[in-house]
Amino acid sequence: MTDAERLLEELRPVAFAIAYRMLGSRGEAEEVVQEALLRLHGALARGERIESPRAYLATVTTRLAIDELRSARARRETYAGDWLPEPILSPREEPAARAEQAESLCYAFLVLLESLTPEERAVLLLHDVFDYGYGEVAEVVGKSLANTRQIAVRARGQVEARRPRFEPSAARRRELGDRFFAAAEHGDLEGLERLLARDVVLRGDGGGKVPALARALEGADRVARALVNWSRAGTRGGATLRRADVNGQPGALVLDRGGAVVGALSLDIAADGIVGVNSVVNPDKLRHLGEVGDMRALLRTGPSA
């Protein structure tokens, strides 16, 4: 491996961390990162003077992601049902372990980012999550310094107004996650209700390809009942849960009888309990997690003889 190739591989996680948060799509993020790396490689091969390859790559990645997000947003307007980010299982693409970067992977934050314009999203992420100075961010998004600051204030205000309440410690999140999935697997309605915040929201993303919620459900009673119904249907079809951290939060993969993935669950947890349950069953968003099973077949299948 040449020095240039080694440098590109070292910088790939940095670019992916930005691109995934910008786009909420692992596949789209990887395409953007590959194009950005090719551009950096070409510039280095031509002998261009690049003082900071890391900054160069971050700039190209962000600009490509802004362009991709503009077209992606149009597609999401016609998306069947709720659109949720593609789940990722590990933080291995993280360039650092800062709390802000870990928190910015969770569904609650990524869903909030969907309400921002591409430029607002870029400014907020680069400054608040990745610690770029306003001057650097202004160059990336092609705005004046004053305008960039205004964009940051506006974006931050929109996000903070709807952000989940105080986030508990990792140990507390794990404890609540363990109790939640134990109650879900046993169909324990009362146990689930005790863990859910009163205004908890359940979201499902089937992309129109498999059965999923037509719209989000809100309220501890409604959400708990829906989860128990899902649990019973899954048990009849032989489904099991495999615990995993999904987007940095307690979660699980839903597996069919043969071990193929049919869904991914992730929890959003705040001080007063579980405030969000996110279920991704769109098979197109699960392929990177392994072999994808047939959700419709699972729901039709009864217990084995």
Rosetta blueprint (number, residue, H / E / L):
1 M L
2 T L
3 D H
4 A H
5 E H
6 R H
7 L H
8 L H
9 E H
10 E H
11 L H
12 R H
13 P H
14 V H
15 A H
16 F H
17 A H
18 I H
19 A H
20 Y H
21 R H
22 M H
23 L H
24 G L
25 S L
26 R H
27 G H
28 E H
29 A H
30 E H
31 E H
32 V H
33 V H
34 Q H
35 E H
36 A H
37 L H
38 L H
39 R H
40 L H
41 H H
42 G H
43 A H
44 L H
45 A H
46 R L
47 G L
48 E L
49 R L
50 I L
51 E L
52 S L
53 P H
54 R H
55 A H
56 Y H
57 L H
58 A H
59 T H
60 V H
61 T H
62 T H
63 R H
64 L H
65 A H
66 I H
67 D H
68 E H
69 L H
70 R H
71 S H
72 A H
73 R H
74 A H
75 R H
76 R H
77 E H
78 T L
79 Y L
80 A L
81 G L
82 D L
83 W L
84 L L
85 P L
86 E L
87 P L
88 I L
89 L L
90 S L
91 P L
92 R L
93 E L
94 E L
95 P L
96 A L
97 A L
98 R L
99 A H
100 E H
101 Q H
102 A H
103 E H
104 S L
105 L L
106 C L
107 Y H
108 A H
109 F H
110 L H
111 V H
112 L H
113 L H
114 E L
115 S L
116 L L
117 T L
118 P H
119 E H
120 E H
121 R H
122 A H
123 V H
124 L H
125 L H
126 L H
127 H H
128 D H
129 V H
130 F L
131 D L
132 Y L
133 G L
134 Y H
135 G H
136 E H
137 V H
138 A H
139 E H
140 V H
141 V H
142 G L
143 K L
144 S L
145 L H
146 A H
147 N H
148 T H
149 R H
150 Q H
151 I H
152 A H
153 V H
154 R H
155 A H
156 R H
157 G H
158 Q H
159 V H
160 E H
161 A H
162 R H
163 R L
164 P L
165 R L
166 F L
167 E L
168 P L
169 S L
170 A H
171 A H
172 R H
173 R H
174 R H
175 E H
176 L H
177 G H
178 D H
179 R H
180 F H
181 F H
182 A H
183 A H
184 A H
185 E H
186 H L
187 G L
188 D L
189 L H
190 E H
191 G H
192 L H
193 E H
194 R H
195 L H
196 L E
197 A E
198 R E
199 D E
200 V E
201 V E
202 L E
203 R E
204 G E
205 D E
206 G L
207 G L
208 G L
209 K L
210 V L
211 P L
212 A L
213 L L
214 A L
215 R L
216 A L
217 L E
218 E E
219 G L
220 A H
221 D H
222 R H
223 V H
224 A H
225 R H
226 A H
227 L H
228 V H
229 N H
230 W H
231 S H
232 R H
233 A H
234 G H
235 T H
236 R H
237 G L
238 G L
239 A L
240 T E
241 L E
242 R E
243 R E
244 A E
245 D E
246 V E
247 N L
248 G L
249 Q E
250 P E
251 G E
252 A E
253 L E
254 V E
255 L E
256 D L
257 R L
258 G L
259 G L
260 A L
261 V E
262 V E
263 G E
264 A E
265 L E
266 S E
267 L E
268 D E
269 I E
270 A E
271 A L
272 D L
273 G E
274 I E
275 V E
276 G E
277 V E
278 N E
279 S E
280 V E
281 V L
282 N L
283 P H
284 D H
285 K H
286 L L
287 R H
288 H H
289 L H
290 G L
291 E L
292 V E
293 G L
294 D L
295 M H
296 R H
297 A H
298 L H
299 L H
300 R H
301 T L
302 G L
303 P L
304 S L
305 A L
